[in-house]
């Protein structure tokens, strides 16, 4: 049974990778971030990490594949969104300071979070 769940999770992640894409041009980062539930029942935004350079304009398309609303917050750049069930929204921000900043679901703090890495 565990092998089947692992196989299903691997297939799901393979499918997610079709959505989790990056388009990076000079001064611009565009990514699609997808909210999924793993085979172990863990809810995550994937990919978990975002990398940009200081000064970049970052546009994220947030796709919630689950049947409940979920939050997406990067406090350092004033992003705080709630994405409805089976909905998509877009956020844009300027990566105006270098550092590593936490990403979390402000509605469900125990959910697995990620980080925004802004390079100098």
C-alpha positions, 0 to 999 in steps of 0.5 A: 500500500505504501508503495502504491501511495509513493508511486501516486505521489511521484506521478502527482509531482510529475504532473505538478512539474508541468505547472511549476515553471519559471520564466526568467528574463533580465529583471523579471521572474515569473513562476507558477506555484501550485497548492497540492496535498502529498500522499502523506496528507501534507499540504504544500505550495510547490515549488517551495522556494523562489529565487530572484535577484534584488531589483527583480519584478516577481510575478507568481501565478498561485494555483490552488488544486485543493477543495479549501481556500489556502493562504500564501504570504511573504511578509517581507514583500507585502504579499498576503493572498487567499486563494479559493478552492480550485482557483487561481490568482496572480501576485506581483512584487518587487524583490527590493532587498536581498536575503532569505524570507519565509513563505507561509500559509497565513490561514493554516500555519502548520502547512509546509512553507517555503522561502523567497531567496533574493540574491544581491 
